[in-house]
C-alpha cells in the first residue's frame, strides 16, 4: 500500500460546550492548555490529512486559534456527537469515500497509533464502520455497566455491543464472579470510530434503533440496520478520557508524571 494512501484520512472531533457532567469541558485547562487543544494535537500527531473540530460555541473556536485545525460551527441543539460530525461533513463537503475518524473531544491522551489503526482497519476491511477494543482482564471491568463490551465474530466483525457482561460464562460465573476464567473471552469497546463520509451521513440520518434505545449505545443502530462494524484489538492502550471533575484531576496528575 502506498504510505501516502495509508495516511489519507481526516480526524473529526465533536466538541460540545455544555457537557452535563463537566460544563465547559472543551475549555477546561489541562496543564494550562484547553482540553480540546490536547485532543486536536493528538489528531495532528496521527498524521491525518485534515483535522476538524465540530464545535457548538465560538469560545471553542477561539481556543483553537493557531493549532492548525479547521473549525465547523454546528448547531448547539444537535443530539449527539455523530450528528455534529454529520453536520461537519456537510459543511466541509467531504467526498463520499473520504475516511473520517471520529475522535471524542475528551480524549487528551489518545495514542496516535490507535487513531491510525482504526483508519487502516476501515480501509482494509471494507466494512461500513470500524472501531477498536481492548481485552478485559479484571472481573470488575466486565461487570461495570459503564464499560461497554463487544462480542466479535471469527472474522473480527462486531456481533453485539452491551453494557452487560457478555458473553456470559454460565458455569464459571455460577461458581465465582470475582475473577475471570481462562482463557479470556471478553473485550472492552474503545469509543473511537472510522467511517466513510457518505456512511457517516447515512448513519446520522437513521432513526434511533430499538436496541440502541434499550442499551443507550448508538453503535447498535448500525448493527440493527445490518451494517458491518469491523473491530480490531487496539495496538496500544487508550488512557481514560475526561468526563467528570475527578477525571480531569487524574488527567492533570498523569500529565504531570509524564512531563
C-alpha positions as CSV (number, residue, x, y, z in Angstrom):
1,X,0.0,0.0,0.0
2,X,1.2,3.5,-0.8
3,X,2.2,5.1,2.5
4,X,0.5,8.3,1.4
5,X,-2.7,6.5,0.9
6,X,-2.5,4.8,4.3
7,X,-2.4,8.3,5.9
8,X,-5.2,9.7,3.8
9,X,-7.8,10.2,6.4
10,X,-9.5,13.0,8.3
11,X,-9.9,13.2,12.0
12,X,-13.1,15.0,13.2
13,X,-13.6,15.9,16.8
14,X,-17.1,16.7,18.2
15,X,-16.9,19.4,20.9
16,X,-19.9,20.4,22.9
17,X,-19.5,23.2,25.3
18,X,-22.5,22.4,27.6
19,X,-21.4,18.9,28.7
20,X,-23.8,17.9,31.5
21,X,-21.2,16.3,33.9
22,X,-18.4,18.8,33.2
23,X,-19.8,22.1,31.9
24,X,-17.5,23.9,29.6
25,X,-15.5,20.7,29.2
26,X,-13.7,21.6,25.9
27,X,-12.2,24.7,27.5
28,X,-11.2,23.2,30.9
29,X,-7.5,23.6,31.4
30,X,-5.2,20.6,31.5
31,X,-1.6,21.6,32.1
32,X,-2.6,25.2,31.3
33,X,-3.9,24.2,27.9
34,X,-7.6,23.8,26.9
35,X,-8.7,20.1,26.8
36,X,-9.8,20.4,23.2
37,X,-6.4,21.6,22.2
38,X,-4.8,18.5,23.7
39,X,-7.2,16.3,21.6
40,X,-6.5,18.3,18.5
41,X,-2.8,17.8,18.9
42,X,-3.2,14.1,19.3
43,X,-5.1,14.0,16.0
44,X,-2.4,16.0,14.3
45,X,0.3,13.7,15.7
46,X,-1.5,10.8,14.0
47,X,-0.8,12.3,10.6
48,X,-4.3,13.0,9.5
49,X,-4.7,14.9,6.2
50,X,-7.0,17.3,7.9
51,X,-8.2,17.7,11.5
52,X,-11.6,19.3,12.0
53,X,-13.3,20.3,15.3
54,X,-17.1,20.3,15.1
55,X,-17.9,23.0,17.7
56,X,-21.1,24.4,19.1
57,X,-19.7,27.6,20.7
58,X,-17.4,30.3,19.4
59,X,-15.3,30.1,22.5
60,X,-14.1,26.7,21.4
61,X,-13.1,28.1,18.0
62,X,-11.1,30.9,19.7
63,X,-9.3,28.5,22.0
64,X,-8.1,26.6,18.9
65,X,-6.6,29.5,17.0
66,X,-3.1,28.7,15.9
67,X,-3.5,25.0,16.5
68,X,-3.6,24.1,12.8
69,X,-7.1,22.6,12.8
70,X,-10.2,23.6,10.9
71,X,-13.5,24.5,12.7
72,X,-17.1,23.7,11.7
73,X,-19.6,25.7,13.7
74,X,-22.5,23.3,14.3
75,X,-25.9,23.9,15.9
76,X,-25.9,23.7,19.7
77,X,-29.2,21.7,19.7
78,X,-27.7,18.6,17.8
79,X,-28.4,15.5,19.9
80,X,-25.1,13.6,19.6
81,X,-21.5,13.9,18.6
82,X,-22.3,11.8,15.5
83,X,-25.0,14.3,14.4
84,X,-22.4,17.0,14.9
85,X,-19.9,15.2,12.7
86,X,-22.5,14.7,10.0
87,X,-23.2,18.4,10.0
88,X,-19.4,18.9,9.9
89,X,-19.2,16.6,6.8
90,X,-21.9,18.7,5.1
91,X,-20.0,22.0,5.9
92,X,-16.7,20.6,4.8
93,X,-18.0,19.0,1.7
94,X,-16.1,15.7,2.1
95,X,-16.5,13.3,-0.8
96,X,-18.5,10.1,-0.2
97,X,-15.4,7.8,0.2
98,X,-13.4,10.1,2.4
99,X,-12.3,8.2,5.6
100,X,-13.3,10.0,8.7
101,X,-12.1,9.1,12.2
102,X,-14.4,10.2,15.0
103,X,-12.2,11.1,17.9
104,X,-14.0,12.1,21.0
105,X,-13.3,15.6,22.3
106,X,-12.5,14.3,25.8
107,X,-9.5,12.1,24.9
108,X,-6.4,14.2,25.6
109,X,-4.1,11.1,25.6
110,X,-5.5,9.3,22.6
111,X,-2.5,7.5,21.1
112,X,-1.5,8.4,17.5
113,X,-1.0,4.6,16.7
114,X,-4.6,3.9,17.7
115,X,-6.0,6.7,15.6
116,X,-4.1,5.5,12.6
117,X,-5.1,1.9,13.3
118,X,-8.8,2.5,13.1
119,X,-8.5,4.3,9.8
120,X,-6.4,1.5,8.4
121,X,-8.9,-1.1,9.7
122,X,-11.8,0.6,7.8
123,X,-9.8,0.7,4.6
124,X,-8.7,-2.9,4.8
125,X,-12.0,-4.4,6.0
126,X,-14.4,-2.6,3.6
127,X,-16.9,-2.6,6.4
128,X,-19.2,0.4,6.9
129,X,-17.7,1.2,10.2
130,X,-14.5,0.3,12.2
131,X,-13.6,0.6,15.8
132,X,-11.1,-0.8,18.4
133,X,-11.3,-2.9,21.5
134,X,-9.1,-4.0,24.4
135,X,-9.0,-7.3,26.2
136,X,-10.7,-7.3,29.6
137,X,-8.6,-8.9,32.3
138,X,-10.5,-7.8,35.5
139,X,-13.9,-9.0,36.6
140,X,-14.9,-5.6,38.0
141,X,-14.5,-4.1,34.5
142,X,-16.6,-6.8,32.9
143,X,-19.4,-6.2,35.4
144,X,-19.2,-2.4,35.2
145,X,-22.1,-1.1,33.0
146,X,-20.1,1.9,32.1
147,X,-17.5,-0.3,30.4
148,X,-19.1,-1.2,27.1
149,X,-18.4,-4.8,26.0
150,X,-18.2,-6.0,22.4
151,X,-18.7,-9.6,21.2
152,X,-16.7,-10.3,18.0
153,X,-17.3,-12.8,15.2
154,X,-14.5,-15.0,13.9
155,X,-13.7,-12.5,11.2
156,X,-13.4,-9.7,13.7
157,X,-16.7,-8.0,13.0
158,X,-18.9,-6.9,15.9
159,X,-21.8,-9.3,16.7
160,X,-23.1,-7.1,19.6
161,X,-22.2,-4.3,22.0
162,X,-23.6,-4.3,25.5
163,X,-23.3,-2.8,28.9
164,X,-23.9,-6.3,30.3
165,X,-21.1,-8.9,30.9
166,X,-21.3,-10.7,27.6
167,X,-20.6,-13.5,26.7
168,X,-21.9,-15.0,30.0
169,X,-19.7,-17.7,31.3
170,X,-22.5,-19.8,32.7
171,X,-20.7,-22.5,34.7
172,X,-17.7,-20.3,35.8
173,X,-19.9,-17.4,37.0
174,X,-22.2,-19.7,38.8
175,X,-19.3,-20.7,41.0
176,X,-17.3,-17.4,41.2
177,X,-17.8,-13.9,39.8
178,X,-14.8,-12.3,41.4
179,X,-12.4,-13.4,38.7
180,X,-12.5,-14.2,35.1
181,X,-12.0,-17.8,33.8
182,X,-9.1,-18.5,31.5
183,X,-8.7,-18.1,28.6
184,X,-10.2,-14.6,28.4
185,X,-13.1,-14.1,26.0
186,X,-14.1,-10.5,26.8
187,X,-13.4,-7.3,25.0
188,X,-14.0,-3.7,26.1
189,X,-15.0,-1.3,23.4
190,X,-12.9,1.7,22.8
191,X,-15.1,4.6,21.6
192,X,-13.2,5.6,18.5
193,X,-14.8,5.1,15.1
194,X,-13.9,5.3,11.4
195,X,-16.4,5.6,8.6
196,X,-16.6,7.0,5.1
197,X,-18.2,10.4,4.9
198,X,-21.2,9.1,3.0
199,X,-21.9,6.3,5.5
200,X,-21.5,8.9,8.4
201,X,-24.2,11.0,6.8
202,X,-26.4,8.0,6.3
203,X,-25.9,6.7,9.8
204,X,-26.8,10.1,11.3
205,X,-30.0,10.2,9.2
206,X,-31.2,6.8,10.5
207,X,-33.8,6.9,13.3
208,X,-32.6,5.5,16.7
209,X,-32.9,1.7,16.8
210,X,-34.7,-0.3,19.4
211,X,-31.6,-1.9,20.9
212,X,-29.8,1.4,20.8
213,X,-32.6,2.9,22.9
214,X,-32.5,0.0,25.4
215,X,-28.8,0.0,25.9
216,X,-28.1,3.7,25.2
217,X,-25.4,2.6,22.7
218,X,-25.5,4.5,19.4
219,X,-23.4,1.9,17.5
220,X,-26.3,-0.7,17.9
221,X,-28.2,1.4,15.4
222,X,-25.7,0.4,12.7
223,X,-25.9,-3.3,13.7
224,X,-29.7,-3.3,13.7
225,X,-29.6,-1.8,10.2
226,X,-27.4,-4.7,9.0
227,X,-24.1,-2.8,8.8
228,X,-20.7,-4.4,9.3
229,X,-18.6,-2.9,12.1
230,X,-15.0,-4.2,12.0
231,X,-13.4,-4.5,15.4
232,X,-9.6,-4.9,15.9
233,X,-7.5,-5.1,19.1
234,X,-6.0,-1.7,19.8
235,X,-2.3,-1.7,19.1
236,X,-1.6,0.4,22.2
237,X,-3.6,1.2,25.3
238,X,-6.1,4.1,25.3
239,X,-5.9,6.0,28.6
240,X,-9.2,7.0,30.2
241,X,-11.0,10.1,28.8
242,X,-12.2,13.1,30.8
243,X,-15.9,13.2,31.7
244,X,-16.0,14.4,35.3
245,X,-14.0,16.8,37.6
246,X,-12.4,13.7,39.1
247,X,-11.3,12.5,35.7
248,X,-9.8,15.9,35.0
249,X,-7.8,15.8,38.2
250,X,-6.5,12.3,37.3
251,X,-5.6,13.6,33.8
252,X,-3.7,16.5,35.4
253,X,-1.7,14.1,37.6
254,X,-1.0,11.9,34.6
255,X,0.3,14.9,32.6
256,X,2.5,16.0,35.5
257,X,4.0,12.5,35.7
258,X,4.7,12.4,32.0
259,X,6.2,15.9,31.9
